[in-house]
Amino acid sequence: MKRTLKYLAPIFSLALFAAALLVLRHELRLYTYRQIAAEFAALPFWKVAAALGLTGLNYSILTLYDLLAFRYIGRRLAYHKVAAASFTAYAFSNNVGMAALSGGSIRLRLYSAYGLSSLDIAHIIGFGFVTFWLGILSLGGSVFLLHPPALPPGVTLPLASVRVLGALMAGAALLYLAACRARRSVSFKGLALSLPAPRLALLQLAVAAADWCAAAGVLYALLPAGGYGYWDLLAVFMLAQVAGLLSQVPGGLGVFETVILLFAGASAPAPQVMGALLAYRAVYYLLPLLIASFYLGLHEAYRRAGAFLRYAPGLVPQGMSVMVFVGGLILLFSGATPGVHSRLLLLGGLLPLGVLEASHFLASLGGAALLVIGRGLQRRLDAAWHAAVYLLAAGVVLSLLKGLDFEEAALLALMLAALLGARREFYRKASFFAESFSPGWAAAVGIGVASSIWLGFFSFKHVEYSGSLWWRFALAHNAPRFLRASVGASLVALLYALSRLLRPARALPARPSAADLDRAAAIAAASDDSGAWLAVLGDKHLLFSEKGNAFLMYAGRGSSRVCMGGPVGPAAERAELLWRFAELCDEHGARPVFYEVPASDLAAFADLGMTFLKLGEEGRVPLADFSLEGGARKSLRQTVTKVEKDGFTFEVLPPEAAAASLPELRRVSDGWLAEKKTREKGFSLGFFSEDYIRRFPCAVVKKEGAVLAFANVWTCRSELSLDLMRYLPGSPNGVMDYLFTKLMLWGKERGYARFNLGMAPLSGIHGHALAPLGSKVGSFLYRHGENFYNFQGLRTYKEKFSPQWEPRYLASPGGLALPGILLDVTALVSGGIKGAVSR
């Protein structure tokens, strides 16, 4: 069902967009492109200046959405930080559509850098969503009740009157205010949301109403005077915006214009209305998008230290992908419309006709290619960055050669400068054709190409089309150039689509073979993390890098694919593995999750859009300073002396000797499991498997030649650790302390740098009043959860070895999916849901 819906939404968007184009064609059937272009060019300067001022006012009001949301969640953040995040989010979501995803991902990235939890950010996004629709319901309902718009001929509503719709909308807004007064909570997918206080709810209503009034004012300032009154326009404007939002077409392109033209076209000439709509698109949509994109590019070029600047680069690929997509649209739309005649005449006297024709054709091909390449930038591909740079640079030159389009060349040059400043963010060496291509992006490409073709046929509808038109070459023959360019652009999109369709599907990976396990073992032995040896358990899938020198291990549970730790292997291959894993999850509709990742790797996970939840701390003992000398080691020294005095001995068996002792080790393991009344786990812990035990040295404690306790030993380049630690029932106190101590001394003698004691779950998590909710819950469980797990006791036990503690995190998409992710991870670590609630 999820995969079906994933494809149905873009198909629905394409259908609505096609319907909008048909309506536009009908409404503009009596007018030409040149009439509309003339009206656009004739807009007075004062109208454009007023529209620019109102756009600035509107985006300032939009920042208040987030400011009120901070009041709602009880957090504070400097206004300039809130304003930067809000402006960037709205500049992209207004153009891309799907505000909860596009604007939400930007807020998630920026606000998490300022210390907000994913739950806090989810509340901010939800609060903004409610505020947005509260404005539609309250202001729209009021306008429909007090000043209902006159429906154009042929347009009907299922209700008897627009006033009935207004009453329903206003009633819904009043119901929300009444619920806020009662302070009732609302549940959504198991998440309880408390409603804001009445005063805050009234502020929501006021800010949302001001937002809609200012946004409509931008268009009103551009429309011809004396045509449509402001209040008439406000109702129609809100209806058009909602239609565009529901269509999920990026920026409501075509759908918004159709609704406005249907209503306002009766009171003003259609060319004037369309000219005003074009100016509105440029002022309210494209200008903020260019400012936000250029801002992100400059930020990356001149970044300095600081929390925001560490996380802001994660936004750069998103911004650059949208910017390049718009650059492609500019080239396509330019190729579909006639050039300025005076400029063409000037150019014709300077260059051969063949140069002009080839430049026009190549510019449209480059525009279509930029639409596709934008997806590669979103995925941080090095090849996509190079291709986009070359195509934008070529676009600048071709724009001048095909018609002296200085304005177009200047815009493309600005985009090129922003992209050049963001070079370091595009580092992936993967093939562009191996990347996943989302249905939404495919729909956007289709809409872009279809829009340019529609625009071209509209621009040249006075031309009589015939077979010979394709082969006409002359300075004034714009229509043949459009036809050739449209076919070329369509072929670019079609050929790429065919390459995707003919690409073999990526199969679900099978369990690792013996050769895969041996390969992973060689990489683990050469690494610096002893936990990499969990790969050879055989209970997880293995994903190797293209060169085969790095891998990651993961298992599936529910809708999650949980990776144990991060990639293992050379740094040059680890980043690409992360992206391949994310793409694998995306292809199969799963969530990528990373369990117990170190703080040093968080930047790489942030690039994937992950949020972080601290799980606890891992202890590592520096072996260079470890000894039994001094007062601090008195307890360990006494334990070793006592155990050895009682006739116990310590020995590290090589793998061959451990394999010969498997029956004896099995006896100890079974006895330990029976005494603890527990069962084998897996995933993040080893389990007793003969194939697994044979791979490692084994530390044993013996008495009179019989094994009483054992632990298999993980060794890598600079670290050693233990996995299975088991002893027979009735063994004396201190036997495991003895094993730990002797093994550390053994490792020190052999030159290992540190001994990994493993995790102390929930330790080091702060429960401060300003800490995120997840941290508060973790801190509470650490201090008071002894009935579930001895969190403090485990930390105290490991402290006797004086380890250095390093934080470990869960990296995941977070948000509302976090509870399900935590359930999936818990089930994997505990060997199933039953293991999570029992021993």
Disulfide bonds with the S-S distance in Angstrom:
none
